[in-house]
Amino acid sequence: MIIYNITINIHESVHDQWMIWMQHKHIPEMLATGKFTNAKLVRVLVEEEMGGVTYSAQFTTDSLATLEKFYQEDDAALQAEGQKLFGEKMLTFRTELQVISEH
C-alpha cells in the first residue's frame, strides 16, 4: 500500500476558503479519479516561522504503478486548480510513503 502525502501550508487570509475547497471539491475530485481508496486531511501541529496553518492530505493507493498513472493522467489539472485559486498563499510539497505494517 502507498500513501501519497501532500503537505500544505496555507496563509491565514485564504484559510477558510481553502478548507471549503479542499473538503468539498479537491479531495472528492482526487477520489473520483478512481486511483485512491481513501483520504485523510490532518492538521500538522507545528508553528511555522513563516506563519500560516499546515496540513497533510493523505491519499491511499494500492501501488506505485497506480500512483504513476495518477501522475500521468490527473495530477497536472488537479494541481493547476489549487495554484490558480490560491497561488503563493499555498505552499505544498509531496511525499510518497510505503506502508510497511499496520497494527
FENRA-V774391 format. One record per backbone hydrogen bond with DSSP energy under -1.0 kcal/mol. NH is the residue of the N-H (numbers start at 0). CO is the residue of the C=O. E is the energy in kcal/mol with one decimal. If there is no record, write none. Layout:
nh->NH co->CO e->E
nh->NH co->CO e->E
This chain:
nh->1 co->60 e->-2.7
nh->2 co->96 e->-3.1
nh->3 co->58 e->-3.3
nh->4 co->94 e->-3.0
nh->5 co->56 e->-2.6
nh->6 co->92 e->-3.0
nh->7 co->54 e->-2.8
nh->8 co->90 e->-2.9
nh->9 co->52 e->-2.9
nh->10 co->88 e->-2.8
nh->13 co->10 e->-1.6
nh->17 co->13 e->-2.8
nh->18 co->14 e->-2.8
nh->19 co->15 e->-1.9
nh->20 co->16 e->-2.4
nh->21 co->17 e->-3.4
nh->22 co->18 e->-2.4
nh->23 co->19 e->-2.5
nh->24 co->20 e->-2.0
nh->25 co->20 e->-2.7
nh->26 co->21 e->-2.6
nh->28 co->24 e->-2.3
nh->29 co->25 e->-2.5
nh->30 co->26 e->-2.5
nh->31 co->27 e->-2.0
nh->32 co->29 e->-1.0
nh->33 co->30 e->-1.8
nh->36 co->59 e->-2.8
nh->39 co->57 e->-2.2
nh->41 co->55 e->-2.8
nh->43 co->53 e->-2.5
nh->45 co->43 e->-1.9
nh->50 co->47 e->-1.5
nh->52 co->9 e->-2.3
nh->54 co->7 e->-3.0
nh->55 co->41 e->-3.0
nh->56 co->5 e->-2.8
nh->57 co->39 e->-3.0
nh->58 co->3 e->-2.4
nh->59 co->37 e->-2.2
nh->60 co->1 e->-2.9
nh->66 co->62 e->-1.8
nh->67 co->63 e->-2.7
nh->68 co->64 e->-1.9
nh->69 co->65 e->-2.0
nh->70 co->66 e->-2.4
nh->71 co->67 e->-2.2
nh->72 co->68 e->-2.4
nh->73 co->69 e->-2.9
nh->74 co->69 e->-2.0
nh->77 co->73 e->-1.9
nh->78 co->74 e->-2.7
nh->79 co->75 e->-2.3
nh->80 co->76 e->-1.6
nh->81 co->77 e->-1.2
nh->82 co->78 e->-2.2
nh->83 co->79 e->-2.5
nh->84 co->80 e->-2.4
nh->85 co->81 e->-2.7
nh->86 co->82 e->-1.7
nh->88 co->85 e->-2.4
nh->89 co->86 e->-1.5
nh->90 co->8 e->-2.5
nh->92 co->6 e->-1.8
nh->94 co->4 e->-2.7
nh->96 co->2 e->-2.9
nh->98 co->0 e->-2.6
